[in-house]
Amino acid sequence: MTNMVTLIAQTTPLERDLATESRPATAGDIRKLGELYFSAYGPGVASENMEAAVADLEASFEGKYGTYVPEASHIVTDEAEGIIAAILVVERAKWDGAPDAPFIIELFTDREHRRQGLAEDLVRASLDALFQAGHHEVAVRVSEENSAALALYLSLDFRRWAPEENDE
């Protein structure tokens, strides 16, 4: 089993304009989001097939993983309006031992559009939206083996979160 690490960061306002244009993800995007989700992770990683991926994204919007936060959940589209990157945020994670803060439940990018700063800009847009809404922190869970994701979040001032440190 993959070891997961929970990271947490302070929300912040944008300090500069982002290079990437994004917009809030809506229920009308679920089909395209599911297709990207499936292709970004590959068969069997996030979902067994395309329909399961779409169903999982639909469940995300319906609250399976927590109350969906549309203003902090953004997508990036290409010229043809295809979704090439997405971040999905909920008010609180539903599992035990999670921080009492908004939670990034998904961040994924089309394989052909990686290493272009899309994920970083999506996280920054979410940090700003959450800050503007009055939230002070945001958290995420990442596999310890996902060095690219860890590097991204650590570069954005996320730090390891441990429940015992926050119970004091």
N, C-alpha and C positions, 0 to 999 in steps of 0.2 A: 504494500500500500504506500502511496505517495504521502510524504510528510508535508503538511501544510503549515504555513506561517501566517499569522495575522499581522498586518501592518496598519498603522494609523497616522494621520497627518492633520495639521491645522488647516482649516479652509482659509483661503486667501483671495483677495480681489485680484483681478488681472493687473499686471504691472506693465503689459505691453499688448499691442494688438497681436492676435494669433494669425499665423500664416494660413491656417486651415479654416475654411468656412464650415460651420456645422449648424444643425437645427435640431430641435427636440424630436425624439422618436415618438411616433404615435401608433395607435392600434392599427392604422392603415398600412404601417410598415412591417407588420408581423411576418408576412410571407417572405418578403425580401430579406428581413433580418434572419429568419430561420435558415434560408438558403446560404447566407453568408456564414452564419454560425456553424452550419454543417461543413461547408467547404474550408473554413478557416482552421477548424480543428481536425477534420478528416473523419472518415467512418469509424465508429466505435469509440472515439475519444470523448466527445461531448454527447453524441447521440448515435444510435445504431443506424439510422437512415434519415433521409430528408424530412419525411413526415413527422418523425419523432422530434427532430430539431425544431420544426415549426410549432409543434404542440408544446414543446418546452418553453419556447419564447412566448407563446400565447399564455401559458400558465404564469410566466414571469409578470406579464402585464396584469394578470388577474389576481396577483398577490401571493402566489405559491411561496415565494422567497422573501416576502415582506411587501409593504405598501409601496408601489411604484412611484418614483419621484420624476415626473416628466420634465420639469425644468432643469434637472441635472443629468438627464439621460439623453445623449445626443447621438446623431449619426452624421457621417460624411458621405456625400454622394459624388459620383463622377458626372461627366457631361451628359450621359444617357440616363441620369437619375437612378443608376444602380447604387446600392449601398456598398461602400468599400471599407467602412470602419464604424464601430459603434461602442458606446459605453452605456451600461444600464445600472441605475442606482435605485435602491430602496431606502425607506425611512430608517428601518432597523432590520438586521438579519434575524431570521426566525429561529436559529439554532442556539442552544445553550452555550454559554461561554463567549459570546460575541460582544464586542463593545456596544455601549448604548449610544450609538451614533449612526448617521447615514452610512450605507454600505454599498460599495461597488460590487455588484454581483457578476458582471461580465464586462470585459474589454477585449474586443477582437478586431482584427484587421485582415482584409483580403491578402492572401499570400503574395500576390503581385504588387501590392502597395505597401509592403512593410519597409521599415527603415527610412521612412519619409517624414517622420515627425507627427503622423496622424494621431497615434495613441497618446503621445505627450500633450498635444493640443486638446484632445478630448478630455483628458484628466484635468488639465488647467481650466477648461471651460466648466467642468463639473465643480471644481473647487470654487470657482468664482460664483456660480449659480447657488451653491450651497451657502457660501458666505453671504451673498445678497439676501438669502432667505432666513438668515439668522442662525445658521448652524455653525458650530465652532470646530467640529472635527468630521472626518470621513475615514472609513476603514475599508480594508480589502483582504481577502485570503488568497495566497499564492502558493503554488507548489515550491518547495525548497529547491527542486531541480530545474525550475524555470528561470534560468539565469537572466534571460532578456527581460522578463517581467520584473524580477527583483531589481535589476539595474535601473529600469525605468522608474519604479516607485521610489527607490532610495535616492535617485537623482532629483526627485521632486519633494524631498524632505519627509517622506514617510519613514517611520521607525517601527521596530518590532514592538508589538503590544503584548503584554502579559496581564491576565486578569488579576493576579495577586498584587501587582504594582498599583492597580487602580482601585483596589478595595480599601486602601489605607485612609 
